[in-house]
């Protein structure tokens, strides 16, 4: 480090112009490693190529979406399903923290297609991803994330709002008031009657019950 600072300070005398490190692309920073990864892949040593690239992605700050995509390609070639899911969970955290929500939604849909039980690493990230998914027109992903949110995170503060959102999606998209009522009841069961959202959820549950009774009474007659 000291040698680098000395050379940088005497750049004019040494006859070169320093290049700002921040101007380098991730692929430029890791060019020797990426070349080695591709050589290994060309030799069908996908396991070692994935290991090297995975180590880089988990320990280095400067990486790129293309490097992550290449890592997933190598894992897919190996048939490493647990590795793909573990990477997706790690990558989702980074994408959501950076507000790169569109890419996060694409990755989450891919992971849930691989494993319907896949979820982000925390309740907070699940809520953030579900909100982004609905806003970006992926209501089916939002519903998948929120329908079992209470069971997965029984003490999280977002339970009432997430239950209401899941119930709305179940009614509006799936025409499933029974499923919506079940989600609401699950949330109500986790709350004390003194909770600020207890009455709101109870009223919505009762409204769905009333709609169900009305539908039964107005059913087809013989």
Secondary structure as GFF3:
##gff-version 3
##sequence-region A 1 222
A	DSSP	alpha_helix	2	9	.	.	.	ID=ss1
A	DSSP	alpha_helix	11	14	.	.	.	ID=ss2
A	DSSP	three_ten_helix	21	23	.	.	.	ID=ss3
A	DSSP	alpha_helix	26	29	.	.	.	ID=ss4
A	DSSP	alpha_helix	31	42	.	.	.	ID=ss5
A	DSSP	alpha_helix	46	59	.	.	.	ID=ss6
A	DSSP	alpha_helix	65	78	.	.	.	ID=ss7
A	DSSP	alpha_helix	81	97	.	.	.	ID=ss8
A	DSSP	alpha_helix	101	114	.	.	.	ID=ss9
A	DSSP	alpha_helix	123	135	.	.	.	ID=ss10
A	DSSP	alpha_helix	139	146	.	.	.	ID=ss11
A	DSSP	alpha_helix	149	152	.	.	.	ID=ss12
A	DSSP	alpha_helix	159	174	.	.	.	ID=ss13
A	DSSP	alpha_helix	177	189	.	.	.	ID=ss14
A	DSSP	alpha_helix	198	217	.	.	.	ID=ss15
###
